[in-house]
Amino acid sequence: MLSYRHAFHAGNHADVLKHLILIEIAQYMAEKPAPFWIIDTHAGAGRYSLDSAHATKLSEYRDGVARLWEAKGLPKAALNYLDFVKMLNPDGQLRHYPGSPWLARQLLRDSDRLRLYEMHSTDGKLLMECFKGSGRELQDALKRFPTGTYALWYPMLGKPESRQLPEKLKRLGAANWLHATLEVKAPSRDGYGMHGSGMFIINPPWTLEKTLHDTLPTLATLLAQDAGAKYTLESEST
């Protein structure tokens, strides 16, 4: 759909949405006695320096996690998310950002398992160093593991593939799903650029919809870049 190198976008509005939801799902799973697996198909490098050449080229974190860093009155899920970011920044200065693999490792118990995949050759090497010592694949996974929880992030773009993806996911036939979007600005007139992102979760924790209902309004306000900022939340359960 697009070339997305994580290092250029670390800590942006899409990461806030994606990683907040990842934390909520993993913590819910960890409350159950049975062990679970987290399988990340687009893992990136694991963690990122926000003063690196890649991150400072766009400095997207300034309109993402940095806006939450000093904010007051945040909802519980946003504070929970920030607690993990602060683990990489113990001096109180926002210099590092955790990718989903790093977050997952903090959330897993000894009995749980983590599997990471990354197609980009450079990020794949960095991912290994960090841990020393779309629709067809999802449909296949649902057939093999129908009760698994699947969280699919996608960018909101002007391209037809992006606009049509949520409806295609709804037609996969999952009995339970939750779809959250966060737009930080109005789509550009020329159709270029990412104006928001979405998360489509199949078999979500029953607590997640209420959490997002309480959290998304604050995120839409704090991360807004223009008057076009908004969020949506829809679900189906049978």
Secondary structure, 3 states (H helix, E strand, C coil): CCCCCHHHHCCCHHHHHHHHHHHHHHHHHHCCCCCCEEEECCCCCCEEECCCHHHHHHCHHHHCHHHHHCCCCCCHHHHHHHHHHHHCCCCCCCCEEECHHHHHHHHCCCCCEEEECCCCHHHHHHHHHHCCCCHHHHHHHHHHCCCCCEEEEEEECCCHHHHHHHHHHHCCCCCEEEEEEEECCCCCCCCCCCCEEEEEEECCCCCHHHHHHHHHHHHHHHCCCCCCCEEEEEEEEC
